[in-house]
Amino acid sequence: MAYQDMMDKAFTVYYDRFQELNALSKETAVTRSELFPDAETMADADAMHKMLSMNIVKRVGMNKYWLDEKRAADGKGVLKQRILIIVIAVILGLTFGILKRMGILNF
């Protein structure tokens, strides 16, 4: 539950903004300029990048976004995704290291 609390604390302002704009489905997705009418800060851009990478915020086309409330409420699912990515990266790193040591890969 601590991971969910951490996510909620970091992203509540953004969740609230999506809810205010009713950007909760593909059909009601909004642009970044609608999300940040007073200009997007570096912190906003970083938070959007993180929410997109966690699939909490989904993209429609090239420039519209919406909040997946079900995914935002599933802290365990997001944490599992993060752990899986780390495990895959470690496995790939080890595999490349072994193949390089065996002389199969030379780069």
JOZILIN-V183285 format. One record per pair of residues at least 12 apart in sequence whose ideal C-beta (glycine too) atoms are under 6 Angstrom apart, sorted by the first residue. I is the first residue (numbers start at 1). GAP is how many residues later the second one is. If there is no record, write none. Layout:
BEGIN
I&GAP + I&GAP
END
This chain:
BEGIN
3&72 + 3&76 + 4&71 + 7&68 + 14&33 + 17&18 + 18&49 + 23&43 + 24&43 + 25&41 + 26&34 + 29&31 + 29&35 + 29&36 + 29&37 + 31&32 + 31&33 + 54&24 + 55&16 + 56&15 + 56&16
END
